[in-house]
Amino acid sequence: MNHAQKNANEKSNFESTVKDTEMLRDVATYICESCGEEIELMLDHSEGSHQEFIEDCPVCCRSNIVHVEIGENGGVRVWATAEIA
């Protein structure tokens, strides 16, 4: 295999990996409990089907506990509750 063929093969493998990764990127939204703003977030399917994490609202800066459920059929449910300090 010459140098040009090797580079083309590596590029093809890289593009395939990028496409596979992009398929797992989903965008979801939730409503901030404090200000009512709709917040967009990227879903990370590698973290499992039931996720919970704390995220500060980019509008009012208050903390939300974000809950994510990803069903077996691919359906996604996202909601937030206010973090009580």
N, C-alpha and C positions, 0 to 999 in steps of 0.2 A: 504494500500500500504506500503510495507516494505521499508527500507532505500535504498537498492540496486535498487529496481524498481523506486523509486523517482529520484535517481541519473541518471539512464538510461533515464528516461523521460526528465529530465532537459537537459541532454547532447543532446538528439535528437532535442529538441526545439532550443537549441543554434546552432546546426549544420544547421538546416533549415534556421535560421535567417542569418547565415554567407553565406550560398549558395545564398539566395535571394539578399543579399547586393552585393555579388561578381558579380551577373548577371548585376547589374547596373554600374559596373566599366568598362569603356571603355577607351582605350588609343587612343589618337589622336596626330598628329604632325602638326607643323607650321614651317615656315621658318623665321628666324630672319631677320628683315629689314636691320639691320646694318651690320652683318657679313655673312649672307647667310647660316648659320648653321641650320640644321633641328633639332627642339626641340620637345621632347616628353612630353606630359602632360596627367594627368588623368582627365577624364571628370566627372563632378559632376552633375548628372541628377536632383538632388533636387533643383538646382539653376534656373531651368526653361529652356525654349527652346531657348531663346535669352539671351546670356551672354556677358559681356564685362568687362575685368579686366586688370590691369597692372601687367606684370611679367618681371623681369630682366632676360636677356639671361644668362644662366650659362656659356657661352663661352666668350662673349665680355663684359658682365655686363651692356649693354645698355638696357634701358627700352622699352618694346613693349606693345602696346595696343592689347590684344588678344581678338578676336571676335569668339564666338561659336554660331552656329545655329544647333538645333536638330529638324529635321523634324518629322511630325506625323508618318511617316513610319519608323522612327528610323535612317534615314540617318543623318550623321553629317558633317558639314562644319566648318573648323577652319582656320582662317588666322590672320595675325598680321600686324599692321602698327606701324611705329616708333612713339614713344612719343616725342612730340616737347616740349622742356623745355622752 
